[in-house]
Amino acid sequence: MDRTAVIAAFVFVWIPMALIAAGAAEVKLPPPSHDGRVSVEKALTERKTARKYSPDPLSLKTIAQLCWAANGNRDVDTISQATLKVIPSAMAVYPLNVLVISGSGTVNGLEPGVYRYDPARHQLDTITKGDQRKSITDACFNQDWIGRAPAVFVITGAPKKTKTMTDRFGVDFAVMEAGNSGQNILMQASALGLKTNSVAGFSHADLSRTLGLSKDIRPLLMVTVGK
Ligand SMILES: Cc1cc2nc3c(=O)[nH]c(=O)nc-3n(C[C@H](O)[C@H](O)[C@H](O)COP(=O)(O)O)c2cc1C
């Protein structure tokens, strides 16, 4: 086999086979719906905190819709060519990332693990495999109901990105934007008839360690979702 054929075999055969064997590193998500039948008023009225969920799994389509609501891209501005997003961002810096944590059999079509939502590709990138919900619960001062939620969303921020005039803006802007993103998850979930809870009662250090976050990334807000 000549050199080109060996490289081609490596790229097109061996790497995809290795990825399949290891479990897909990237999970393509079904396209999000941009329309719905539930009014904003109804979604607001129906939302309330729930700490008990049915063991019924969520669908990958639901996870896709919630990811898009949390941090999705809309389209490209025809004049500036900037990507427009479903959440606003101070100075359009966009310091947030959304992580999804699933358990064993809690989301159809998704292996247990920790994933990062990639808005540009509308896909999940694997961070860690395996059910991490027990460690997440421990990091949340043993709020054990969190470990029974079919899906946990973690909104993280990079305050350094928003650091402009003072440190205060860096952290504050990221936290404010996490609030916008979390509220979008709550509203979208409510419109889909799902139960949610916002969680900020966690140890930053423990949660960061469990999620494998680098030092300049902070976990800001979690949202649990289930039926
Ligand atoms: C920033 C924030 C952090 C919260 N953290 C927790 C938490 O760690 N654990 C929990 O059980 N509920 C948590 N909650 C949920 C509140 O307890 C709940 O929203 C409140 O009791 C009002 O109830 P309602 O959401 O049903 O209106 C949090 C809510 C917010 C907004």
PDBQT file of the ligand as one rigid body, heavy atoms in Angstrom, charges set to zero:
ROOT
HETATM    1  C1  LIG A 301     -30.515  30.867  41.768  1.00  0.00    +0.000 C 
HETATM    2  C2  LIG A 301     -31.379  29.757  42.314  1.00  0.00    +0.000 A 
HETATM    3  C3  LIG A 301     -30.789  28.732  43.017  1.00  0.00    +0.000 A 
HETATM    4  C4  LIG A 301     -31.558  27.672  43.514  1.00  0.00    +0.000 A 
HETATM    5  N1  LIG A 301     -30.919  26.620  44.112  1.00  0.00    +0.000 NA
HETATM    6  C5  LIG A 301     -31.641  25.578  44.546  1.00  0.00    +0.000 A 
HETATM    7  C6  LIG A 301     -30.999  24.453  45.122  1.00  0.00    +0.000 A 
HETATM    8  O1  LIG A 301     -29.778  24.399  45.247  1.00  0.00    +0.000 OA
HETATM    9  N2  LIG A 301     -31.779  23.410  45.510  1.00  0.00    +0.000 N 
HETATM   10  C7  LIG A 301     -33.137  23.416  45.378  1.00  0.00    +0.000 A 
HETATM   11  O2  LIG A 301     -33.768  22.438  45.752  1.00  0.00    +0.000 OA
HETATM   12  N3  LIG A 301     -33.787  24.479  44.831  1.00  0.00    +0.000 NA
HETATM   13  C8  LIG A 301     -33.075  25.548  44.413  1.00  0.00    +0.000 A 
HETATM   14  N4  LIG A 301     -33.721  26.624  43.818  1.00  0.00    +0.000 N 
HETATM   15  C9  LIG A 301     -35.182  26.597  43.645  1.00  0.00    +0.000 C 
HETATM   16  C10 LIG A 301     -35.920  27.470  44.665  1.00  0.00    +0.000 C 
HETATM   17  O3  LIG A 301     -35.896  26.852  45.928  1.00  0.00    +0.000 OA
HETATM   18  C11 LIG A 301     -37.363  27.678  44.174  1.00  0.00    +0.000 C 
HETATM   19  O4  LIG A 301     -37.334  28.390  42.953  1.00  0.00    +0.000 OA
HETATM   20  C12 LIG A 301     -38.195  28.462  45.192  1.00  0.00    +0.000 C 
HETATM   21  O5  LIG A 301     -38.449  27.670  46.338  1.00  0.00    +0.000 OA
HETATM   22  C13 LIG A 301     -39.544  28.953  44.636  1.00  0.00    +0.000 C 
HETATM   23  O6  LIG A 301     -40.331  27.881  44.175  1.00  0.00    +0.000 OA
HETATM   24  P1  LIG A 301     -40.901  27.843  42.665  1.00  0.00    +0.000 P 
HETATM   25  O7  LIG A 301     -39.696  27.801  41.743  1.00  0.00    +0.000 OA
HETATM   26  O8  LIG A 301     -41.734  26.577  42.571  1.00  0.00    +0.000 OA
HETATM   27  O9  LIG A 301     -41.704  29.055  42.435  1.00  0.00    +0.000 OA
HETATM   28  C14 LIG A 301     -32.960  27.679  43.327  1.00  0.00    +0.000 A 
HETATM   29  C15 LIG A 301     -33.554  28.739  42.631  1.00  0.00    +0.000 A 
HETATM   30  C16 LIG A 301     -32.776  29.751  42.122  1.00  0.00    +0.000 A 
HETATM   31  C17 LIG A 301     -33.441  30.869  41.356  1.00  0.00    +0.000 C 
ENDROOT
TORSDOF 0
